Amino acid sequence: MIVSFWAIAAGILFAPKVSSFAPAAPSPLPSFSDYPLLPSLKASLTEQELTTPTDIQARAIPELLKKRSMVGVAETGSGKTLAYVLPMLHLIKELESAEEPVSDSGRPRGIVLVPGRELGEQVGRVFKGLTHGTRLRVRYAIGGSAKQVARMNINSDFEILVATPGRLLQLLTQKRVRLDDARMLVFDEADQLLDQGFLPVASRVARDCPAAVQMVMFSATMPETLRAVVKDIFGEKPLQIETHGSHKVVRTLRTDNRRVEHGRRTDVLRQVLREKPDSGTVLFANTRAQCEVLAEWLDEVDVGFVRYMGEMDRAERRRNLASFRDGDVSVLLTTDLGGRGLDIERVDRVVNVHLPKDVDNYLHRVGRTARAGRKGLVVNLVTERDNPLMVKLKKREYKPH
């Protein structure tokens, strides 16, 4: 079922174009209580006041419970994590109930591969909210934590591993983790995990799993190059689910385009920041240099903010993110790094101080607000050279059925 990295790379160049995903029919299930989930999982959902599945959850969960491999594409903030966490916990707990418990350390049955630490921590929080009653053990091997911490995490029996590619590769190379008992492998943010940077590790992880492993991929976007890689990794055509809102701006997001004339970008930004939202604001720029210019300006006009960029010390980045998440400051200044994986409920507004060059990055950025059905606002500072992007975005506006 799994091919080598070189075969995958060849597939990108020579594989025939994969046809567009056809949206699946809406699920008739109106409530989580209608799913054949374990009573303990239903009780946890009730405690969290989660009653009605989102579009991607309603379409994906029943199929994953049937142990089908699947590729799911859905808009940011649509609840993709819960769509795979619930089936994974249910299916793995069923094995334990059938007197097939995990008996060897370092042999997880569920693996969730994530591109970065922040997303890994957020996935962990979703698991934690559901494992108290279901009593399954989740361990982490994510970048940014000490290697010895990762080793300690897997030095006992556990069922589920949440990992970043680099840290998991280290553990596999050191033979501290084996994937020969894996029952479900999830690639979260698959468009990142299967790009050229992470592709060799993704291939290795898939190859180390049994041929019968249930393979699952979720992504907010599905570029053509990714479709070719997906075809090669699965080996056979998986179930493909694409929600009505995928590749589009979510319906609860309000867009406010502000024209920038004669390069007076900070004048427009000054006015935007005076219109304070109820909670947090994320400011996006395209480069570190642009962020540094904005940081100097924010200091001059006495706006409290924290930075969140890839080149920063990881500990400082974590402190800054915690400060923003806790409400100590109301502005987070970031590059496209902040457009991936961050799920912070208090983000009411996204400001594209510098618009990205492509639509996919734009969709990821604006997905930091208006999540899980909540309302949000995006303010775009638009120059003349952004006009081609604005034409493309017009086609991505959410349109009701």
C-alpha positions, 0 to 999 in steps of 0.5 A: 500500500505504501510506496517509497519517498522517491516513488512519491516524488515521482508521482508529483511529477508524473501522476495524472491529474486527480479529479476534483473531490466531489462533495458528499451528501449531508449526513442525516445525523442531527446529533452526536447522540445518534452516533454509535460511540462509546457511552463514555465519549458521549458523556464527555461530549455532553459535559462540554456541551457539544451536541451538534456535529459540524459539516465535516464531523457529520460526514467524516465520523460515520465513515471513520467508525467503519474503519475507512481510510479517508481524505477530508478537506474542510474550511479552517475552524470547522472542527476537523480535529474532533472529526478524527479524535472521536473515531480514534478513541472509540476504535482503540478503546473497543480493542481494549474492551475486546481483551486486546490491550496494549502490552508493549511500551512504545507501540501506539495504536493511534498516531497523529502527525502534526506540522508544529508544536502549537497544533500538537498542543491543541490536538492534545487538549481535544484528546484530554477533554475526552480521555478522562472517562474513556481512560486511554493514554495519550503521549506527545513527541513534539518539537520544542520540548526537550528530547529527554521529555519525549523519551520519558513520555513513551517509556511506558504503555500508551495507546495514542501518540501525537507527534511532529515529524522531526521528533517522531523520526528521531524516536523511530531511528532510535527504535524507541517507538515502533508503528507495527501495531498502528491501527489509525494514522492521521495526517493533520494539516496534510498540505503542510506535512506532505510538502517537500520539507516533510514528505520524506518523514511522512513517507517513512511513517506511513511505510512503518505502519502495517499495510492495513492501517486506517489512513486519514488526512485532513486539510483546509486546502488541497493544492494539485501537487498534494492530490498527486502525493495523496494518491501515491501514499494511499495506493488506492483511491480513498474516500474523499470528502470536501465540505461545501465551505472548503476553499472558501471564506467561512460564512460567519466572517465579515470582510472589510477592505481598506484602500492604502493610497500613496503608501500610507499603510500605517495611517490606515492601520492606525484607524483600524486599531482605534476601532477596537474589537471585543477581544484579540487582534492578529496582525499579519505581515509577509516577512520578518522585516515587515514585522520588525517595521510594524513592531517599531511603529506599534511601540511608537504609537504605544500599542501593546503587542507580542511577536510570534515568528518562526525565527524566535526562541521557542520559549519566548514564542510560547510565552508570547502566545500564552500572554496573548491567549490569556488576554495580557495583551490584545495584539499578536504580530505574526507572519504566515506561521500564525496562520497555521494551527492556532486556535485561540477563541478570543481572536475576534479580528484578523488584520492583513497589514500586508496581504499574502500572494496566494489565496490558500495562505489568505484562507489560513490566516483568516481562519484564525477568527470566525471559528466553530461558528463564531463571528469574526472580522478580517480587515485587509489593507489593500494596495494596487498590487493586491488587485489580482488577489482580490479578484481571486478572493471574490470567487472564494466568498461563501455562497449558501446552497 
